């Protein structure tokens, strides 16, 4: 299920990047839609195209947020123990051996 939602999420992200790049640039310098740099006025000009691109961007943004939230819920639904700290100890640690005597000679 996570894989399906993730693939849809990536497709929405790619579509959203494409729709945003098609929009007319208000600042003038960069944009494929043709604000200032190229002749001819751009690929999609006119009021109808601008409304279509604005609505498409809004719909894709809502779908992107919805799939983001769905992925967050799906990733948190795992109940497997993954941390070593969450698992109970299986064996008691070995006790250290008592010292047999001094390991360094005290006098000569």
N, C-alpha and C positions, 0 to 999 in steps of 0.2 A: 504494500500500500504506500509506503514511504517513497519507493522508487517511482511510482506512477505520479504522485504529487510533485516530486522533485523534477521530473521531466517536464511536467506542465508548467512548473514555476520557471524553469530555464527558458522554455519557449515563450512565455509571457514576457520575460525580461528582454529577450532578443527582439521581440515584436515592439516592445515599448521603446527600445533604443532606436529602432528604425522609424517609428512614428514621430519621435521627438526630433530626429535629424531631418525629417521631411518638412517640418514646420518652418514658417518664414522667420527669418532672423530679424528681431527688432533692433539689435545693436548695430548691425550693418556689416561686420567684417567676416564672420565665420559662417556658417549655415548653408546647407545645400539648397534650402528653399529660396535663396537669392535675396539678400537684403541689400547689399551694396556692391559686392564684388563682380558679379557677372552680368552680361547683357541679357535681355529677353525677359527679365522679371521673375524668373524662377519656374520650377516645375509645376507647382500647384498654387495658383494665385486665385484670388477671388474670395468672396465672402462664404460661399457654400463649402469650398474646400477647407477653409480655415475652421469653420464650425465642425466639419467632419473630423478633422485632425484633433481638434480640442476635445470633442466627445470621445474619440477613440483613445486618446491619452488618459482621460478620466476613467473610462471603463477598464483599460489595462492596468491602471494604478490600483483601482479597487480590487481587481482580480489578483494582482501581485501581493497586496496586503493580505487578502484572504488566504492565498496559498502559503504565505509566510507564517500566518497564525496557525494554519493547519499543520504545517511542518513542525512548529514548536510544540503543539499538543501531541503529535504523533511521536516525536523524539522523546518526550517525557513520559510516555506510557510504558516504557520498559521497566520490569520489576526484577531483572537479573541483578545479582550482586556482582559488582565489577571491582570493587576496591578490596585490597587485601586486609584492610582494617575492618571491613564489614563482616568478614568471615571469622567464625570462632576458631580458636587454636585447637589443633588436632593432637599435638603432643606437648607435654610439659617440657620446658627447657631443661637441659642437663645442668645439675648442680656443679659448681666448680670444685675441683679436688682440693682438700685441705693441704696447706703447705707442710712438707715433711721436715723441714728445718731451714736454717738459713742457707741461702744459696751463695752467699759471699762469705769467705772466711773472715772471722772477726779479729783474730790475732795470729801472729806467726811464731 
